[in-house]
Amino acid sequence: MATATASSASEPEVEPQARPEAEGEEDEAKPAGVGRKVLSSAETAKAKGPEREVHQEGVSESDGDEEDAAMASSAESSAGEDEWEYDEEEEKNQLEIERLEEQLSINGYDYNCHVGLIRLLRLEGELNKVRMARQKMSEIFPLTEELWLEWLHDEISMAVDGLDRERVYELFERAVKDYICPNIWLEYGQYSVGGIGQKGGLEKVRSVFERALSSVGLHMTKGLAIWEAYREFESAIVEAARLERVHSLFRRQLAIPLYEMEATFAEYEEWSEEPIPESVLQSYQKALGQLEKYKPYEEALLQAEAPRLAEYQAYIDFEMKVGDPARIQLIFERALVENCLVPDLWIRYSQYLDRQLKVKDLVLSVHSRAVRNCPWTVALWSRYLLAMERHGLDHQMISATFENALSAGFIQATDYVEIWQVYLDYLRRRVDFRQDSSKELEELRSMFTRALEYLQQEVEERFSESGDPSCLIMQSWARVEARLCNNMQKARELWDSIMTRGNAKYANMWLEYYNLERAHGDTQHCRKALHRAVQCTSDYPEHVCEVLLTMERTEGTLEDWDLAIQKTETRLARVNEQRMKAAEKEAALVQQEEEKAEQRKKVRAEKKALKKKKTRGADKRKAGEDDDERECGEEEEEQPSKRRRMENSLASGVASAKEEETKLSGKCLTIDVAPPSKQKEKAASLKRDMPKVAHDSSKDSVTVFVSNLPYSIEEPEVKLRPLFEACGEVVQIRPIFSNRGDFRGYCYVEFKEEKSAQQALDLDRKNVEGRPMFVSPCVDKSKNPDFKMFRYSTTLEKHKLFISGLPFSCTKEELEGICKAHGTVKDLRLVTNRAGKPKGLAYVEYENESQASQAVLKMDGMTIKENVIKVAISNPPQRKVPEKPEVRTAPGAPMVPRQMYGARGKGRTQLSLLPRALQRQGAAPQAENGPAPGLAATTSVATEAPKMSNADFAKLLLRK
C-alpha cells in the first residue's frame, strides 16, 4: 500500500526505481546493468556448450546426421561473430573509460565525466571500480536521487551477510543527508524491515521510520507513503501491545495536513473498534483547514514545470510568514531538490538557519551541502567558514575547508580576494594581541604573505589580474600591524609597497595612509606622507593640498606653512598647465577632424561636378552625332532616367502631354524600351501604375514596419501574408517599390487590432528566403528622433553567455548540443549580418546564473572545428550616444541651424530635385566681374517661376 501511494503521488518529482518487496527478493534480484561482463561471459559459455557437446557426439558417433554437423558449424560461427562483436564493443568502452579517468585526473570537478565513468564501469561489470568511482564522486558532489537509488539497489543485490547489511545501512545514512528524498527514506524503511530478525532489528526499523517521519512526514504529497508504510509494519506485528502504536500513528498522521486525509480518516474509522476520541476529531478538522491554505501553493507546483523556482519562492515566503520551523525547513529542502544549482536559494536557506534555528549539526550540514552543490560561489564558502567559527569547530577543520575553497574554481579574480579576507579575519580573531609573540600571530603573518603570493602568482596567471588592484589585503595587514601590534615600521613598509603598485596617483590611497599615521604614527611621518601625496596625486590634487594646509594650520610652524604653500601652489600651477595643454590638444584634434571632414566634402563635390561635366559633354556630343540620323520616333527617348525619376508623381501628365505634342507635331512617338522579359516589364508596369497610398500616422499603433527583405521577392504581399496572419487579422500589406517597379526590400503591415501588431514584433529576425526579416514598431522618426528599438539587453546578464570565434559553418543545432551538456538552454541566437550570413558570434541563455558560470568554466577555450572559441558572461559595452550638431551662425547672419548631413556626407535625397531645364530658364545672368548669385537668389527665382500644368512640364522635359 505504501509503495502504491508513493508512486501515485501527484507532485512530479523523481520517483524511486522499482524495488523488491521482501528481503529474499532483494537478495535474489540483480542490479540493472551491473555484471554485464559476467552475464555476457555466461552467455558465451552457454553458446559454446552445445557446440562442444555436438562436436564430441560427432567423434563418438561416427554415423551422426549431416544436419547436426551443419547446426554445430552454424552455432560455432554465430558464437564466434558474437564474441568478436562483443570484444570490439568492450575495447571501445575501455578506451572511453581510460579517457574519462584521464580527464578526471586533470579536473576532478567535471560532473558529467563522473556520471559517464560510473555508467561505463557499471556496464562492464567492474564492481570494485564502480564502488570507487561512486565514492570519489560522492566526496565531491552530492548525488541525485536517481544515482543514490541505483547505487543502493546494486549494493542490496550483492549483500549476503550481516557485514554487507551494515555497509548498506551506512550507505543509506549517507544518501539521506544529501537531499530530503521521500523515496530514499521509503527504501531505507523497507530495507530495514528485512533485518528485523537480527539483534535489535525491531528497534532499528522503528528508529528509521521515526526519523523518516521527522524528515519528510510533513511532505504534502509524498509524506503519506511513509506514514502508511510505518502503519503497515506495526499492524503486521500481531501482539496486543502493538495496537496502541498503530492508534498513535493514525492520530499523529491525522493531525498533519496531507493529501488524501479523508481516505486515511475513513481507514482509521474502519480499523478502530472504539469510537474516535474528540481530541483526534478536532486535530483532524484543524489539519483539514490548514490543508486548504496550503493547496494553492501545492497546486501551483503541480501545474508548473521543473525546476519551478518561482513557485517554490512563493511557497517559502508563505511558510516564512506562518513561522513553523519544521515546515520552513521542509519547503527549502523540497525546493533544493530541483534547484540545487541556484546559489541564492542556498544563501537564503543557510541565512535562515544561522539567524533563527542555530542548531549546530543542521546548520553545518546545510552549509556543507551548499558548497558541494555550488562550489564556484564564493559567498557560500565565506558563510561556511563563518558558521564553522561560530559553532566552535576545530582550527584544522576550518583550515581544511579554506583549502578546499581555494581549489573550488571561482569565476572571478575578486572572489579569491574575498575568501582570503574572510580566512585572514578568522585568523586575526584567534590571536591574543596582549602577548608580544604567539604561534597564532606568526601563522597570521605567514598567511598574509601567502595570500599576496597566491594572488600574484596563481590568480594573476589565470585571470591576467590579481583581483586586488587597491591592495585591500595589504591594507588590512598594515592596519593589524599598526593598531594591534604597534609595529608602525612594518605598516609603513607595507604602504610603500602599496604605493609602488600603481596606487600613488589616487588621493584616497594617500589619505588612508595619512589617517593611519595620524592615529598610530607621528606628525613627522604625516607631513611626509602628505608632501608625497601632493607631488604624486593626479585625480584630486586640490583635496590633498587642502588636507596638507589644514594640518599645517593646526600643528605646523611658520616654516612648515611656507613650505606647504610653496609646494601646493607649484603643484596646482603645474596641474592647471597640464589640464590646459590637454584641453588644447583635444581642441586641436577636434579641429583637425573637422578640417578633414570639410576636405572630404570638397573632394566629393569636385568629383561630382567633374562627373556631371563629363556626362553633359557626352550627352551633347551624342545629340550632335545623332541629329542627322534620328528617326521621327527616336527623339522622344532622350534621357529615360529623367522620366523614371519624375514618373511616380507625374505619370498621367506626361502621358497626356506626349499625346498632345504628337498630334501637334505630326510625328510618331515611340517610347517603349525593349525589355529583357515581357513578363517582368508587365509586372513592373503594373507596380508603377499602382496608386500611391499615403501613410496614415494615426494607424501607427496597429502597423509594423518590415525591412531587410530580399529584393528578389516578386510578390511580397503574397509571400508575407501567411506569416503575419498567424498573429491576427491583416488589413493591408503595403510593399514599397521604386519608380522602376523594383521592390525596395521593405513594407508596412497593418493589422485590425493593436495586440496583433504587438505579437507580430516576435517575428523579428525570422528568416525569409535566406535573410533575417526586421520587424519594428511603426514610428515617425521626425516626431521621435531619439526612438531606438533594440530587442536584446545591453546590460550585464549573468545567466547569458557571449561566445566568439565560432566557425562560420557551425549551426545552431550543433552549438545547442554542446551547450546543453552544461545546463538547460532557454534560448540560443547566432549573430548574423543583414544578409543572414553568420559572424562567428552567439548568445546562449541558460536557466540560471549557476549553469552559465559552469558553462564558462567548461567551454572557454574549447575547440570547435579547429576554431578555439572564447566564452564569457554577456556584458555588452555601452553604446556611444552621438552628440547633437551645434548651431553655428556667421557674424551678423540670421540664426539658421547648420544643415545636418549623415556620416557619409550629403546624401542623394538631399540634392535639389529642381529640373535643370527650369534652372536654365530661371537662372539669373552671372555678373561679369563678380561671383555667381548666392543660394538666396536661386531660391527666389525658383519660387517665382510661373505655375505650369503637367503637359507644360512634360514639354520642357521632352524638348530637344
N, C-alpha and C positions, 0 to 999 in steps of 0.2 A: 504493500500500500504506500509506503514511504517513497519507494522508487517511482511508482506511478505518479505520485503527487509532484515529485521533483521534476519529472520530465514534462508534466503538464503545466508547470508554472508559466505564466503568460509573459513575464518580462523576458525580452530577447537577449539574455546574457548567455555566456558559454555554458553548454550543458555537459555533464560528465559523460565519458565514454561508457560503453556497455561493460558492466561489471558482473562477476559471478554472484549468485545469491547465497551460497553457503561455502564454508571453508574447504570442504572436499572438492567442490567445483573449482575453487580458486587454485588449489594445489595442482589440479589436473590441467587447468587452462594454460594455453601457450600465448605469450605476448605477440601482438600483431607485428609481424616483420622481423622479430628477433629470432636468431638461429636459422636464418635463411640459408646460410652456408652449410649448416649441418643438415637441414632438410634437403637441400639440393644434392648433397653427397649421398644421402639415403636414397633419394630418387634415382641417382645414377647407379648405385649398387643394386637397387631393385630392378632397374632396367637391364643391368648386366647379369643378374642372377639367372633369369630364364635362358639367357644366351649360353652361359656356362653349362646349364643342365642339358640344353639341346645338343651342345657340342659333345658332351660326354655320352649322351644317348646315341649319337651318331657313331661314336667309336665303339661302344659296346654292342650295339645292334647294327650289324652290317647291312641288314635288309630294311633300313629306315626309309620312310617315304621321301621322295624328292621335294614334296611340298613342305615338309617340316624343315628340310635343309634350306629351302628358299626363305622360309619365315625366319629362321635363325640368322641367315645372312642379312635379311632386311632389318631385323632388330639390332644387329651389330652395327650396321651402317647408320641407322637412326640414332642409336646411343652415341656413336662417335660424333655425329653432327651436333647433337645437343650439347655434348661435352665441349666441343670446340667453340660453339656459340657462347656457352657459359664462361669458358676461360677468357674469351675476348671481353665480355662484359665485366668480369671480375678484374681484369687487368686495367680496364678503363676506370673502374671505381677506385682501384688502388692508386692510380695516378692522381685522381681528383682528391683523394684523402691526403696524399702527400702534399699536394698544392695547398690545401686548406690548412694543414698543420704548419706549413712554412709561413703562410700568411698570418696565422695567429701568433707565431713566434715573433713576428715583426710588430703587429698591432693586436694586443690581447683584447682590445675593446671593440672588435668587429663582431657585432651581434649576429649578423647574417652568416658569417663564417662558422661561428659556434653551432648554429642551428643546422647548417648544411653538413658539417662534420658529424654531428650526432646522427643525423638521418642516414648517412652513408655507412657509418660504423654499425648501426643497428641493422641495416640492410645486409651487410656482410656477415653478421653474426659474431662480431668481435665484442663479446660481452664485457670483458675486462676493460677494453679500450672505451667502450660506451660509458661505463661507470666513471672512468677517469675524465672523459670529455664532459659529462654532465656535471661532475664535481667541480671542474675548473670553471665552467660557465656559471654555476650557481654561486661560486665565490665572488664573481664579478657582477653578475646581473641577477635580479630577481626573476624567477621563471614564471611563465604564464600558467594558467590553469591547465591548458592542454598538455604542456610539457611535463608538468608535475604528474598528472594522471597517467600519462604514457610511461613515465619512469616508475611510478608506483605499481602499475599493472605488470611491468616487466619483473620487478623485484618480487612481487607477490607470487607470480607464477613459478619462481625459482626457489621460494622459501620452503625448506624441507624439515627444519628442526627449530628448536627454541631460540638458538642464536640468530638464525636467519629472521625469525619473527621479531626479535628485538631490534635488528637493523631496520626492518620495515617500519617499526614504531618510531625510531629516530628519524627516518625519512619523512614520515607523516608530520612529526613535530616541526621539521624544517619547512615543510610545504605550507602549513597553516600560518607561518609567520610572514611569508612574502606578501600575500594578499588575503583579504577576507573572502573566501570562496565557499559558499554553502555546499557545493558538490564535493569538495575535498573533505570537508567535515563529515558529510554523509558517508563517504567511502571509509573514513577513519573509524566512525562508529560501527559500521557494519563489519569491517575487518576485525575490530576488537572483539566483536561477538564470537568470532571463530576461536578465540583463545580463552573462552570462559571456563574451560575445563582445567586450565593451568592454575597454579597457585596465585591467589589474588586476582583471578580473571574477572570475577563479578565486579569487584571494586574498580578495576581498570575500565570496564565498559561504562559503568555509571560516571566515572570521572570524565571520560571522553565526551559522553553525551551532555553532561552538565557544562563543560567548557564550550561545547558547540552551541548550546542554548545561550550562554552568556555572550558569545561572539556573534552569532547570526540568528539567534532566536527572534529578534525584532525585525528581521528582513520581511517586508510586507508580502512579497510574492514567493520567496523560496524558503522562508523560515518554517513554513508549515511542514515541509518534508522532514525536518529534524525532529519536530515535536511528535509526529506520527511514528517515526522510526523508534524513538525512545519509548513511546507508549506500547508499541507492539512488542518490544523487548521485555518490558516489565509484565505485560499481560501473558507472555509465554511462560513466565515463572509462576507456577500454579500454587505456590504457597499462600496461605491465608494472610500472612504478614505483608505480602507484596501488594494486596489490593489497595491498601491505603496510599501506596506510592502512585498507583495509577490514578486514584482520585486526585491526588496532589498535582500530577501532571496535567490532568484535564482542567483543574481550577486555575493553574498558572497560565496555561495556554489561552483560556477564555478571557483572561484579564488583559491580554495584549491585542492591539488592533492588527489583525492579519486577514488576508484574503480567505474566503470560504469559511468564515467564522460560523455561519449558520449551520453548515454541514457538521462542523465539529460539535456544536451545541446539541444538535439532534442525535449525533452518535453518543454523546455523554448521557443524554436522557434515556436512550435505549439500553446503554450498558449499565447504568446505575440502577440498583434495586431500590434505593431510597430516594425520596424527593430531593430535588436540588436545593441546597440552602439559599436563603435570601441574599446573603452576602455575595455568593457566587453570581446570582442573577444581577445584582447591582453592578458588580465588576464587569459582567458581560455587556450590560447595556451601556456602561461608560466607554468600554472599548469600541462598541459599535459607533458611538458618537464620534470618537476620535478617528475611526476609520473613514468616516465621511469627510473629515477635514483633510486627511492625507490623500484621498482618492484623486483629486485633481492633479496633484503632482505625480502620482504613480501613473495616471492615465497619460499625462504628457510624456513620461518616459517610454511608455508602451508605443505611443504613436510616432515618436521621433526616431531617427536613425542614429546609429552609433557614430561618434562617441557621445553625443547628447550632452555636451559640456554646458550649454546654456540652460538646459532643463535641470541638470544637476546643481548648477549655481543657484537657480531659483529655489530649488528644494533645500539647499543648505541655508540660504537666507531665512527661509521659513522655520527650519529647525533651530537656528540660532536665536530667533525671536522667542520660540517656545522655551528653549533653555534646558532641555533634557540632555545631560552629557552623554548618556549611552546612545541615544538616537542620533545625536550630532556626530559622534564617532563613527557610527554605522553608515550614515549617509556619506560622510567623507570617504570611507573605505569603499563603498559601492561606486562612488564617482571615480576613484583612483584605479579601479579595475579596468575601466575603459579609457581613462585619461592619465595613465601612469607617466606619460612623457610631457606633461604640462607642468612646468616649474612653479607657476603662480599658484596652482592648486595645492602643491606640496607646501609651499611657503605659508599659505593661509591655514592649512591644517596644523602644521608644526607651531605656528604662532598661537593658535587657539590652545594647543596643549601646553605650551610654555607659560601662557598667561593665566589659564583657567584651571586645568586639571593638575598640572605639575607633578604627575606620577612618574617617578624616575624611569622605570622599565618601559612604560608605554611611550614616554617622550623620546628616549634614546632609540627605541625600536623604530619609531616613525622617522626620526632624523636619519638613521642608518639606511632605511629603505629609500628615503628620498634621494640621497646621494648615489645610491646604486641605480636608481631609475634615471636620474638626470645628472650624470657626473660632470657635464660641461657647465653647469650653473654654479657660479662662484657664491651666490647668495646662500644656497643650500649648505655648502661646505662651511661657510662662515657661521651660520646658525648652528650647525652641528658642533663645531668647536666650542662655541659659547655655551651650548647646552651641556656638553661634557664637563666643561669647567664649572658650570652652575651646579651640577649634581655631584661634583667631587670625584670624578674619575681619576685614575692613576695617570701620572705625567707621561709614562711610557705609552699608554693607550692614546692619549691626546697627540703626542708626537708622531705616533704611527699613522693616525688619521690625517694629520697635516701632510705627511709624506705621500699618502695616497692622493690627497687633493692636488699636490704638485704634478702628479703623473696622470691626472684625470683628463687633461687635454682641453683647456679653456679656449674660447674662440677669440678672445681679445687680450692684448698685452696688459691692459689696465686691470684685468681680472687677477693676474698674478700679483700685482701690486696690492690689491685689496686683500687677498688671502694672506700675504706676508704681513700686512699691517695687523690683521686680526691675531695671527700667531705671535707676533712680537709684543702686542699689547698683553696677551696672556702671559708671556714670559716676564714682562715687566711687573705684572701683578704678583708674581711669585717671589720677587726679590725683596729682601728686608734691607732697605737702604740705610738703616741705622748702623749697620756694620760697614766698615770700610771696604771689606772684600769678602766675597762669598762665592760658593760654587754656582749659585743661580745667576749672580751678576756676570760672572765670566761666561756662562752659557748665553746670557742675553747679548753680550758684546760680540761673541763669536757668531751668533745668529744674525746680528746686524751686518757683520762683514759678509757672511754667506749670502744674505739677501741681495746685497749690492752686486756681488759677483754673479749670482744666479740671473738677475735682471740684465746684467751687462753681457753675459755670455749666452745662456740658454734662451732667454726670451727675445733678446735682440737678434739672435741668429734666426729665429723662427719668424718673427713679425717685422724685422728690419727696424725695430724701435724698442726701447727698453720699457715703454709704458709708463715711465715716471719722469717726464720732462721737467717737472717742478721739483724733483728730488724730495718727495714727501717723506720717504723712509730716512733719508739723511737728516732732514729737518727734525723728525721725531727723535732720532739718535742724539742730535745736538741738544734738544730740549732735555732729554733724560740726563745727559752728562752735565748740563749746566744747572738744572733745577734740583735734581735728585742726588747727583754725585758730586756737585760743587767742583766740577772739573771744567772750568771755562777754557783752559788751554786746548783740550780736545774738541770742545764745541767750536772754537774759532777755526781750528784746522778743518773741521767738517764744513763750516760755512765757506771757507776759502775754496774748498773742493766744489761746493755747490755753485759758487760764482764762476768758476772756471769752466763749467759745463754749459755755458751759453745763457746763464740767468742774470749776468751783470747788467744787462740793458733794461731790466724790469724794475720799476720803482718799488713795487710791492715786496719784492725779494729783499731789497736793501732795508726797507722799513721793518720787515720781520726780524732781520738780523739786528737792526738798531734796537728794537724793543727787547730782544733777548739780552743784549749788552746793557740796556737801561735797567733791566730787572735784576740781572745777576753779575754784571761786569762793572766797569768803572767809566768815568766821564771821558777819560783819555781815549779809550777804545771806541766809545760812542762817537766822539768827534772824528776820529779817524775813519770810522765806517761811513759817516755822512759825507766827509770830504771825498771819499772814493765814489760814493753814490752820485755826487754832483758831477763828477767827471765822466761817469760811465752810463748813467741813465739816459735813455733815448725816448721812452714813451711818455713819461710825465716828469720832465726835469724841473718844472716850476714847483711842483709839490715837494720834491726833495729839497730844493733850495729853501722853501718856506720852513720846512722842518728844521733845517740847519740854523737858519736865522732865529727861529723861536728858541732853540736850545741855547744859542749864544746870548740872546737877550736875557735869558733866565739865569744862566750859570757862568757865562764866559767873561773874560776880561776885555778891555778895550782893544788890545792887540788881537785877541781871538775874533772880536766883532769885525775889526777892519779886514782881517784875512778872509772871514766868511763873506763880507760884502764884495771884496775883490774877486773871489772865486765864483760867486754866484753871478755877478754882473758879467764877468768874462764868459762864463759858460752859457748864460742866456743870450748874450750877444752872438756867440758862435751858433747857437741853436737857431736863432732868428735868421741869421745869414744863410744857414743850410736850408731852412724852410723856404726862404725867398728864392734861392737857386733852384730848389726842386720845383717851385711853382713856375719859375721862368722856363725851366726845361720842359715842364708839362705843357705850358702855353705854346712854346716853340714847336713841340711835337704836334699839337692840335693845329697850329697854323700851317705847318708843313703838310699835314694830311689834307687840310682844306685846299692848299695850293695844288697838291697832286690831283685832287678831285676836280678842281677847276681846269687844270691842264688836260685831264682826260676828257672833260666835256668839250673843250675846244677842239681836241683831236677828232672826236666823234663828229662834231659839227662840220669840220673841214672835210672829213671823209664823206659825209652825207652830201655836202654841197658839190664836191667833185663827182660823186656818183650821179647826182641829178644832172649836172652839166653834161656828162658823157651821155646819159640817157636821152636828154633833149637833142644833142647833136646827132646822135644815131637816128632818132626819130625824124629829124629834119632831112638828113641825107636820104633816108629810106623814102620819105614822102616825095623828095625831088626826083628820085630814080623811078618811082612808080607812077608819076603823074601822067606820062605819055602812054603807059601800058595798062592803066586801070580800066576794068570793065565797069559798066554802069552800076552794078550792084556791089562792087568791091569797096567803093569809097565809104560805105557805111560800117566797115569792120575796123575802123581805126580805134586803137586802144580799148579792147573789150574789157580790160580790167577796170576802166573808169565806170563803164556801165554796171559792172558787178558791184563796185563799191556803192553805187547810188541806187541799185536795183531794189533793195529792200523797202526803201521809203517812197520811191518814185516810179515803180514798175508800171503802173497803169498809165501815168502821164507820159512816160517815154514811149509806150506803145502807140498811144493816140497821136503823139507828136510825129512819130515816124510815118504813120498812115497819112497824116495831113501833108507832110513835106513831100511824100512820094507823089501824092496827087498833084501838088503844085508844080513840081519839077518835071513830072512826066517820066521820071526814071524808075526802073525797077529796083527794089530794095531786097538785098539778100543778107540776112543777119545770122543765119544758122551756122554754127561751127560744127564741123564733123566730129561727133563724139566717139570715144573708143568703143562704147557699147550703147546701143539704143535703149536697153532696159535701164541702165544706170542714168542715162540722160533723162529718161521719162520720170524715174523716181526722184531725181534731183529737181526737175522742173516742178513736180508736184509739191516737194518740200518747200521750194522757193515761193510757190503760189499760195502756200498755206497762210491764212490770215495771222498777223502778228497779234498775240494776246498780251496786253499789258499786265504786269504782275500786280495783283491786288494785295497790298501790305496788310489789309485788315484780316486776311486769312493766313497770316504767318503762323498762328498758333496751331493750325491743322495742316500745315505744309512742312515738308522736309526738303532739304537741298541735297541732291545726289551728284557726286562728282567722281573724277578719276575713272570714268568708264572707258572701255576700249572704243576708239574711233571707228573700228571696223563693224560695229553693230549696225545692221541695215535698218531694222525696225525696233528702235529702243523701247517703244511703248509696249509692243507685243512681248519683248524679252523680259521687261521689268515687272509687268503687271502681276504675273503669278507670284513673284517674290513678295510684293508688298500687299497683295490681297490676303496673305496669311496673317497680316497684322490688323486688318479691318477693311471696311468698305472704301474703295478708292474712287474718288470723284473724278480725278483727272490726272494724267501724266503728261507734262509739257516738256518734251525734249527740245534742246536748243540747237539750231542749225546755223551754219554760216550762210553768207549771201550766195555762195555757190551751191548750197544744198547739202553740204557735208555736215555730219553730226559732230558737234564740238566736245562731246565727252561729258556733258552734264545735263541735268534736267531738274524739274520741280515735280514733286508728287504731292497731290492734295487729297486729304482724307475727309471723310464725313465727320469724324469725331476726333477730339484732341487726344484722347487716350491711345487711339490708333497711331497717331503721329509719334507719340512718346515711345510706343512699342516698336515702331519702325527704326528708332535710333539704335536698337540692338543689332540691326543688320549691318552696322558699321564694320568695315574691313572684310565683309563677306566676299569671297572670290567669285568674280563674274568674268568668264572667258579668260582666265589667267591673270586678272588684275584685281587688286583689292578695291572694292567699292567703298567710297567715303560717304557716310550719311550723317548729316548735321542739321541742327535746327535752322529754320529759315529766319535769318535776322538781317535787318537792313544795316549794313556796316556804316553808312553815312550818318545814321542816327545813333549807332552804338559802335564807335570806332575802337573801343577797347575790348570788344567781345572776343573771347578766345574759347574754343572748345577743345579740350584735350581729355579724353575719357579715362586716361590712366593717371594714377597718383604720381606726383613728383616729389614726394617726401619719403623719409625712411620707412620701409615696410619690413619688419623683422621676420615675417613669415613668407617673404617672397625673395627669390634668388635672381641675380643677373648673371647670365652665362655669356662669355665672349670667346672668340677663337674657334667657333664651330665650323666644321667643313660645310661648304655650300650644298653638298649632296645629302646632308643629314636631314631626315624627315621628322615631322612632328611625332609620328608613332615610334620611331627609333629612340628619340630623346626621351619620350614619355616612359618607355620601357626601362631606360637607365635610371630615371629619376624615381620611379615607383619602388625601386629596391630600398629607398631610404625614407619612405613615408607615403602618405596619401596625397596624391597630386590633385588639387582642386581645379587648376587651370594652367595651361601651357601655351605660350604665344611665341612663335618665331617672328622676329622682326624682318620686314621686307621693305623694299623701296616702292615707289609709286607704281612701278611696272610689275610688282609681285615677285621680284627676284630676291632671294634670301641675302641677308647682310652678315650672316655668321653670328648673330646675336639672338638671345632668347630670354624670356622671363618665365620663371616657374613658380607657381603659388602653391604652398603647402597648407595643410590644415592649421598648423600652429607653429610657433616660433622654435620649439624644440626640434621638430622634424627638419625645419630649414637649417638649423645650426648643425645638426648631424650631417645633412647632405653637403654642406660647405666643407666639413672636415673630410668627408669621404670622396667628393667629386673634384675638389680643386686640384688641378694638375693632372687630371685624368686624360688619357689619350683616346681620342675617338677618330678612327680612320686616319691615323698618322698626324692628327692635329691635337696639340696639347691645349686643353680648354682652361679658362680661368673662371672660377665661381666665387661670387661674393654676395652678401646681403644687399638687396636692392636699395640704393640710396642715390637717386639721380642728382646731378649738380643743378644748382639753381639757375634758371634761365635769366639772361640779362634783359632787362626792360629797356627798349630803345628810348633814347632821350628825344623829347619833342623838339622840333626845329625852332630856333629862335626867330623872332620877328625883327628884321633889320630895316632901317629906313635911312635914306640919304638925307643929308642936311637940307632942310627946307622943303623936302618932298613930303607928300601926304603919307599917312600911315597905311602902307599896303603890306599885307603879310607876304613873306617870302614864299615863292612857289615851291611846293613840295614835290620832289622827284623821288623815284624809287632808288633802290640800291644800285641799279644798273643805269641810272640817268633818266633822261627824258624818254618816256615810252611812246609807242606808236599812237596810242589813244590820246596823247596829249598834243599831237600835231594839229595844226589848223586844217579843218576839213573844207575850207572855202575853195572852190574850184579855181584853177589857175586862170581860166577864161575870165572869170569875174575879177580876179586880182589884176589882170592886164587892163581890163576895161576901166576899172575904177581907180587905178593907181595914179597917184599924183606925179607930175614930172619932177625928176631929180634936179636939184639946184646945180648950177654949173660949177661953183667953187665951194659948195657946202656939202654936208653929209646928207644922206638919204633921210626922208621923213621918218620920224620915230613910230613907235608902236601905236601911240595915240592917234596919229594921223591916219594910219592904215585902218585902225578900228573905226574911226569916224567915217571914213569913206565907205567902208563895208556896211556900216549901219545905215548910211544914207542912200544906198543903192535902191532903185525902184523895185517894187514888188512885181514878180513875174509869175505867170502860170506855169504849170508843168510842161506844156507844149513849148513855151518860150525857153524854158530852161533846157529842154532836150535839144532844141535847135542850136543853142550855144555849144552843147557838148558834141554834137554830131556834124558841125560845120567843118569845112576844110581849115 
